[in-house]
């Protein structure tokens, strides 16, 4: 199970984040002050640390600084109501990997967490091979086949298909795709997701009886065998 440490003292945010992440299959541990956060965060078994900036006893900046001083390299996502550029810069300079301003949508939080985990040096995918109908993706040899035919993909197309297949049967929003495949710096107004979805459809679905990549209007995309 993927584990997340939430260092936060706002009970409403704790309930909101914990409920949402557990529904997505994450294990969530919660501590509510800075000193406890330093102790808990020193456990290297977490995939991501969600760190509130304003905490009792020790604030988030100091927690981040001390964790990095101990050699803890777990990705840290700072959560704060302060959105000034200097606040974000300071947090990143202290060792945070990303910064999310409150209030935030759960979809964006989830996308940031997934992106951080994928970029982590400790990230190890639990599966190396995905099969959906006639489509197969092998992570180890970086190969995709459909009906036994090798499909040539660019690195970014491969990453997008891998993300869709790892979420097989579930709808993934455009925001989650952007964060997971292109990273949080990407302009949210870009149409790059739509462009790459079209490219994948041409290479995978075009000319085949079985269509695998589906648009769910108003929500996002999913990959599955129709009717499955």
KATAZI-V978853 format. One record per residue. PSI is psi in radians with two decimals (* if undefined). OMEGA is omega as a letter, one per 40 degrees, with the letter a starting at -180 (* if undefined). BURIAL is + if it has 24 or more other ideal C-beta (glycine too) atoms within 12 Angstrom, else -. Layout:
psi;omega;burial
PSI;OMEGA;BURIAL
PSI;OMEGA;BURIAL
//
This chain:
psi;omega;burial
2.42;i;-
2.30;a;+
2.41;i;+
2.40;i;+
2.15;i;+
2.02;i;+
1.73;a;+
2.51;i;+
-0.04;i;+
1.99;a;+
-0.59;i;-
-0.75;i;-
-0.69;i;+
-0.85;a;+
-0.76;a;-
-0.86;a;+
-0.79;a;+
-0.82;a;+
-0.79;a;-
-0.79;a;+
-0.67;i;+
-0.59;i;-
-0.43;i;-
0.08;i;+
0.21;i;-
2.61;i;+
2.28;a;-
2.12;i;+
2.47;a;+
2.32;i;+
2.67;a;+
0.13;i;+
2.88;a;+
-0.75;a;+
-0.74;i;-
-0.62;i;+
-0.67;i;+
-0.75;i;+
-0.83;a;-
-0.69;a;+
-0.25;i;+
-0.19;i;+
2.12;a;-
0.27;a;-
0.02;a;-
2.52;i;+
-0.60;a;+
2.55;i;+
2.17;i;+
2.05;a;+
2.01;i;+
2.52;a;+
-0.69;a;+
1.86;a;+
2.70;i;+
2.70;i;-
-0.93;a;-
2.22;a;+
2.95;a;+
-0.60;i;+
-0.80;a;+
-0.66;i;+
-0.82;i;+
-0.82;a;+
-0.76;a;+
-0.62;i;+
-0.79;i;+
-0.59;i;+
-0.47;i;-
-0.01;a;-
0.23;i;-
2.11;a;+
0.27;i;+
2.33;i;+
2.36;i;+
2.19;i;+
1.97;a;+
2.39;i;+
2.19;a;+
2.67;i;+
-0.12;a;-
2.12;a;-
0.27;i;-
2.55;a;-
-0.73;a;-
-0.56;i;-
-0.76;i;+
-0.75;a;-
-0.76;a;-
-0.77;i;-
-0.74;i;+
-0.65;i;-
-0.49;i;-
-0.18;i;+
-0.01;i;+
2.63;a;+
-0.40;a;+
2.95;a;+
2.19;a;+
2.20;a;+
2.34;i;+
2.56;e;+
2.64;a;-
2.71;i;+
2.49;a;-
-0.65;i;+
-0.72;i;+
-0.74;i;+
-0.82;a;+
-0.74;i;+
-0.72;i;+
-0.76;i;+
-0.82;a;+
-0.72;i;+
-0.74;i;+
-0.73;i;+
-0.69;a;+
-0.56;a;+
-0.17;a;+
2.45;i;+
-0.29;a;-
-0.01;a;-
2.20;i;-
1.94;i;-
2.42;a;-
-0.45;i;-
2.52;i;-
-0.15;a;-
2.32;i;-
2.45;i;+
2.19;i;-
1.87;a;+
-2.23;a;+
-0.03;a;-
2.30;i;+
2.37;i;+
2.19;i;+
1.95;a;-
-0.65;a;-
-0.73;a;-
0.06;i;-
0.88;a;-
2.47;i;-
2.32;i;+
2.63;i;+
2.13;a;+
0.61;i;-
-0.13;a;-
2.28;i;-
2.25;i;-
2.11;a;+
2.13;a;-
2.61;i;+
2.85;i;-
-0.68;a;-
-0.66;i;+
-0.72;i;+
-0.77;a;+
-0.70;i;+
-0.81;i;+
-0.71;i;+
-0.74;a;+
-0.77;i;+
-0.75;a;+
-0.55;i;+
-0.28;i;+
0.50;a;+
2.24;i;+
-0.20;i;-
2.57;i;-
2.26;i;-
2.32;a;+
2.82;i;+
-0.68;i;+
-0.80;a;+
-0.66;i;+
-0.81;i;+
-0.84;a;+
-0.75;a;+
-0.65;a;+
-0.63;a;+
-0.30;i;+
2.81;a;+
-0.25;a;+
-0.18;a;-
2.41;i;-
2.09;a;-
-0.28;a;-
-0.08;a;-
2.67;i;-
0.40;a;-
-0.59;i;-
-0.82;a;+
-0.70;i;-
-0.82;a;-
-0.55;i;+
-0.75;i;+
-0.73;a;-
-0.73;i;+
-0.70;a;+
-0.70;i;+
-0.67;a;-
-0.48;a;+
-0.80;a;+
-0.54;a;+
2.25;i;-
0.08;a;-
2.59;i;-
-0.65;a;-
2.04;i;-
2.29;a;+
-0.59;a;+
2.08;a;+
2.46;i;+
2.27;i;+
1.74;a;-
2.29;i;-
-0.12;a;-
-0.84;a;-
-2.39;a;+
2.72;i;+
2.78;i;+
2.18;a;+
2.84;i;+
2.15;a;-
2.29;i;-
-0.03;a;-
*;*;-
//
